[in-house]
Amino acid sequence: MSSGRDETTRYRAHFAAWNEIVRAREPAWMRAQREAAFARFEALGFPTTRQEEWRFTNIAPLLRTSFRVATAPASPFEDDWLAPYRAWGAHHLVFANGHFVGEVPTNGHPPGCFARGIRALLQEAPHLVEPYLRRPVEELSHAFIALNAAFLTDGAFVRIPRGAVVREPIHLLFLALGQGEPMVVHPRNVIVAEENSQATIIESYVSLDDRLHFTNAVTEIIVGENAVVQHYKVQRESRAAFHMAAVRIVQARMANVRDFSLALGAALARTDITAILEGEGAECTLNGFYWVRDQQLVDHHTVIEHVAPHGTSREFYKGILDDAARGVFDGTILVRPGAQKTDARQVNKNLLLSTEALVNTNPRLQILADDVKCSHGATIGHLDEDALFYCRARGLDAEMARELLTYAFASDILQEIAFEPLRRRIGEWVLMEWPEGELLTEML
């Protein structure tokens, strides 16, 4: 393959055209931010397998395709899009091809809870988003994050006011609708939970057809003192799609965050998650589940950075890989010198259902303090033959026994999903992928 740096040249013309379209509708600081971000993208170049952070994730298939920035769909909103999610009782913000197209609110949100599309805010009230979008380019740590900042199309800005308890989840639904030639969307989400607030945020990325497309998403979550946030990222895009995402979480004193990443779709999917526990006594849980087959590749890179004392973190990721699928888990717990009394634990477990499947797992600890309690571990294995025999001896056929034990492997991590309608829905998605899924659903 040609070098990632050489591949950036094709984006120059795209950026010039895109910048010309949006510049008249944006404040001067946003235009300057875009230009600085694109310069950063060119300086970084696309990553290659010669770089340690990307050595198991070859993005050559993505670079072989020329994507154009998606335009807003002709049909602004269709009620059927929300049909699978109506039972959630959520406040829905709907984006089609990266553009905000509709909102279906609930009556349960407290006064002051604010949720809008970033594109509209850049035109109507840019001061609300400027502190979060106007950042030093050095914070754009790799090419895809820089590309997102340069081509930012739309996204959600959510602010939970001080002391508010939002009982219904806020659902950010990103739908990909085919537009003929391959398209790319660059969603940018900002979630701000002020002190003593509570909220549940669900990000869903879904394809409505099997066409090739590219999603390049960035989400920032700022959690104030004593605030509680549950965040779910659900990726169910088509197996022809490419998905790159970055999630950055910053926590103040005694803040509590539970993050769950689900990856079922896309030909190539990578999610980078960074959680920074800046305040004393902050708690963070990163959970994840990935299930891939055929020739899918899924990659999770996580960093939990303990900056202040008395922080607690838990990380538990599980993966199931079948056929010739590939998986990557790279997790780092970093304990800074001042973060005494840190309590951190990290586990990654993988189940391989075929001899062709492969996973590379690398849990790591970097401890720069001397009064901490930290542990990490990883496992890779196959279905237990004795357990399979036990199931067969009780009347299950080979396929049913295999699926039952596979689901049992996944069930404990799925139980970590606190929002019951989402937990039930994900369980159904997993089960119905199997030949005996309908019968297994009835059994369970």
Protein Blocks (a to p, Z undefined) as FASTA:
>chain_A
ZZfklmmmmmmmmmmmmmmmmmmmpcfklmmmmmmmmmmmmmnopadfkbmklmmmcckl
mmmpccddddddfblbafklmmmmmmnopacdddeehiafbdcddfkbcehiacddfklm
mmmmmmlmmmmmmccfklmmbfklmmmmmmombdcdddddehiacfbacddddddddehi
acdddddddddddehiacddddddddfbfbdcdddddddddddehiacddddddfbdfkb
ccdddddddddehiacddddddfehjbdcdddddddfbghiacddddddddehjbccddd
dddddfbghiacddddddddehjbccdddddddddfklghiacddddddddfbfkbccdd
ddddddfbfbdcdddddddddddfklmmmmmmnopafklmmmmmmmmmmmmmmmmpmblm
lmmmmmmmmmmmpmklmmmmmmZZ
